[in-house]
Amino acid sequence: MRTAKITRKTAETAITVELNLDGTGQYDNQTGVGFFDHMLDQLARHSLIDMNIRAKGDLHIDDHHTVEDVGIALGQALTQALGDKKGIRRYGECHLPMDDAQVRCALDLSARPFLVWNVTLPTAKIGTFDSELVREFFQALATHGGITLHIDQLHGLNSHHIAEAAFKAVARALRVAVETDPRKSDAIPSTKGAL
């Protein structure tokens, strides 16, 4: 089983992430940040990666540390669960429509972290959630998951729809990238022989 458990504790947050790459999209995510939990649930459901996330953060200050640190821990868990990456497809992409929004994601599980973020959320808040934290999450995920991650907004008027389309597009791209390639299940998908 390609599974991982990461515990991250700092003066600002205490986080545990458990995941199973070969799951069915089951989730139980509790961070204390409602909109963020909803987005993490979408990430699990549409990637078919089982996720159990618990986070206690300094929410009396704001949501920033909690959201960023969950991204860090989730990226670390993804790296741990992938191991040497033998047999994975490595690349994934998705064009995801959600009502007025359409977001494209392309990613490479390359161990070369890089985020390209061409997304504009038109409001500063989504409910009580700071819109800028969507990018912060994906930056932390890409950096600590070793992901080359491109997220491009093609259309969108509603911040909730745009953010949710981004999470779902990343989820669908991850689903493809972590899957075992039946034609090359015994090989690392790189001419270098390592990722």
C-alpha positions in Angstrom: 0.0 0.0 0.0 1.2 3.5 -0.9 0.4 5.2 2.3 1.9 7.9 4.6 1.4 9.6 7.9 3.1 12.9 8.7 2.9 14.8 11.9 4.1 18.4 12.0 4.2 20.4 15.2 5.3 24.1 15.5 4.6 26.9 17.8 1.8 27.9 15.4 0.2 24.6 14.4 -0.1 20.9 15.2 -1.0 18.8 12.1 -1.4 15.2 11.3 -2.0 14.0 7.7 -2.7 10.4 6.8 -3.2 9.4 3.1 -3.6 6.4 0.9 -2.8 6.9 -2.8 -4.7 3.8 -3.7 -7.9 4.8 -2.0 -11.4 5.6 -3.1 -11.5 9.3 -2.2 -12.6 8.8 1.4 -11.9 11.8 3.6 -12.2 13.2 7.2 -10.6 16.6 7.2 -10.9 18.9 10.3 -8.7 22.0 10.3 -11.0 24.4 12.0 -11.3 26.4 8.8 -14.7 25.5 7.2 -14.1 26.6 3.6 -10.6 25.0 3.6 -12.1 21.7 4.9 -14.5 21.8 2.0 -11.7 22.3 -0.5 -9.6 19.5 1.1 -12.6 17.2 0.8 -12.8 18.0 -2.9 -9.1 17.3 -3.3 -9.6 13.9 -1.7 -12.8 13.0 -3.5 -11.7 13.9 -7.0 -8.1 12.5 -6.7 -9.4 9.2 -5.2 -6.7 9.7 -2.5 -8.0 8.8 0.9 -7.2 11.7 3.3 -7.5 12.1 7.0 -6.2 15.6 8.2 -6.3 17.0 11.6 -5.0 20.5 12.3 -5.1 22.8 15.3 -3.7 26.2 14.5 -3.5 29.8 15.9 -6.9 30.7 14.3 -7.2 33.5 16.8 -4.6 35.3 14.7 -5.8 34.2 11.3 -6.1 31.1 9.0 -2.7 31.6 7.3 -0.5 29.3 9.3 -3.0 26.5 9.4 -3.6 26.6 5.6 0.1 26.8 4.7 1.2 24.2 7.2 -1.4 21.7 6.0 -0.1 22.3 2.5 3.4 21.6 3.8 2.4 18.4 5.6 0.2 17.1 2.7 3.1 17.7 0.3 5.5 15.7 2.6 2.9 12.9 3.0 2.5 12.7 -0.8 6.3 12.5 -1.2 6.5 9.8 1.4 3.7 7.7 -0.1 5.2 7.9 -3.6 8.5 6.5 -2.4 10.9 6.1 -5.4 7.9 6.7 -7.8 8.5 3.5 -9.6 5.6 2.7 -12.0 3.7 6.0 -11.7 2.4 7.9 -14.7 4.1 11.0 -13.3 2.2 13.6 -15.3 -1.4 14.7 -15.0 -3.6 17.3 -16.5 -7.2 18.5 -16.3 -9.5 21.2 -17.6 -12.2 21.6 -15.0 -15.4 23.5 -15.5 -17.5 24.7 -12.6 -20.4 26.9 -13.6 -18.8 30.2 -14.7 -15.3 29.0 -13.9 -12.9 26.9 -15.8 -9.5 26.1 -14.5 -6.7 24.1 -16.1 -4.1 22.2 -14.2 -1.0 20.5 -15.5 1.5 18.9 -13.1 4.6 16.8 -13.0 5.7 14.8 -9.9 9.2 15.6 -10.9 10.8 16.4 -7.5 11.4 19.9 -9.0 9.0 22.1 -7.2 7.6 25.1 -9.1 4.3 26.9 -9.0 2.8 28.8 -11.9 -0.3 30.5 -10.6 -2.4 32.4 -13.2 -5.6 32.7 -11.1 -7.4 35.9 -10.1 -10.0 35.6 -7.3 -12.1 38.7 -7.6 -13.0 39.0 -3.9 -10.7 39.3 -0.9 -12.8 36.8 1.0 -14.8 33.7 0.3 -17.2 33.8 3.3 -14.7 34.4 6.1 -11.8 32.7 4.2 -9.0 34.9 2.9 -8.9 34.3 -0.9 -5.1 34.7 -1.1 -4.7 31.6 1.0 -5.7 29.4 -1.9 -2.4 30.3 -3.6 -0.5 29.9 -0.3 -1.8 26.3 0.0 -0.8 25.3 -3.5 2.7 26.9 -3.1 3.3 24.9 0.1 1.9 21.7 -1.6 4.1 22.1 -4.7 7.2 23.0 -2.7 7.0 20.1 -0.2 5.5 17.6 -2.6 8.2 18.2 -5.2 5.5 19.1 -7.8 5.9 21.2 -10.9 2.4 22.7 -10.7 0.7 24.9 -13.3 -2.8 26.3 -12.5 -4.4 28.6 -15.0 -7.8 30.2 -14.8 -9.5 30.4 -18.2 -12.8 31.8 -17.1 -14.5 32.8 -13.8 -16.6 35.4 -12.1 -17.3 33.8 -8.7 -14.4 33.4 -6.2 -15.9 30.3 -4.7 -16.3 28.6 -8.0 -12.8 29.6 -9.2 -11.2 28.3 -6.0 -13.2 25.1 -6.0 -12.4 24.5 -9.7 -8.7 24.9 -8.9 -8.8 22.3 -6.2 -10.8 19.9 -8.3 -8.5 20.4 -11.3 -5.4 19.7 -9.2 -7.2 16.6 -7.7 -8.0 15.2 -11.1 -4.5 15.8 -12.4 -3.0 14.2 -9.3 -5.3 11.2 -9.7 -3.7 10.5 -13.1 -0.2 11.3 -12.1 0.0 9.0 -9.1 -1.7 6.0 -10.8 0.4 3.0 -11.8 1.1 2.8 -15.5 0.2 -0.7 -16.5 2.7 -0.6 -19.5 5.7 0.5 -17.3 4.8 -0.6 -13.7 8.4 -1.7 -13.0 10.2 1.4 -14.1 10.8 4.9 -12.9 9.3 7.3 -15.5 12.5 9.2 -16.3 15.5 8.7 -18.6 17.6 9.7 -15.6 16.5 6.5 -13.7 15.5 8.6 -10.7 13.0 11.2 -9.7 
